[in-house]
Amino acid sequence: MPRLGTRKLHFKLEPLLKDHGIEIGRDYLFALLSDHKLLIRWRKRKVITTNSRHWLRKYTNLTGELVVNGPEQLWVSDITYIRLVNQWGYLSLITDAYSHKIMGILFSPGFIGTRLCRCVANGIKESSLSW
């Protein structure tokens, strides 16, 4: 029985063990399985970060046939989710597509669009472009 938990295993084994005159408690069974490295290891939950099956507008590739042959012609952005103690943090990066220089960076504990605008503003300050 794959991935059978200790409590359920104890429940299923209890009648068989009693028939043979063996009494074992749940906590002792936990300790016994732990000593022999037979406990089920917890699986990390994978965070679902992208949902492309939504009703909102999906943008096509906005660069089209653009050939990037110098710095500050095209910026790309990404959001990275970082696990904190009891919540998620969001790292927003704006990167120059040619030089891979980070033009704007912002970390925030909550996901709010106005904070992303601040990241773009940081990128504009960092660039040599005049606005």
FENMOGI-V18307 format. One record per backbone hydrogen bond with DSSP energy under -1.0 kcal/mol. CO is the residue of the C=O (numbers start at 0). NH is the residue of the N-H. Records with the same first field share a line. If there is no record, write none. Layout:
# FENMOGI-V18307
CO=NH ; NH
This chain:
# FENMOGI-V18307
4=8
5=9
6=10
7=11
8=12
9=13
12=16
13=17
14=18
16=21
17=20
24=28
25=29
26=30
27=31
28=32
29=33
30=34
31=35
32=37
33=36
62=65
73=96
75=94
77=92
79=90
81=88
86=83
88=81
89=107
90=79
91=105
92=77
93=102 ; 103
94=75
95=99
100=95
103=93
105=91
107=89
112=116
113=117
114=118
115=119
116=120
117=121
118=122
119=123
120=124
121=125
122=126
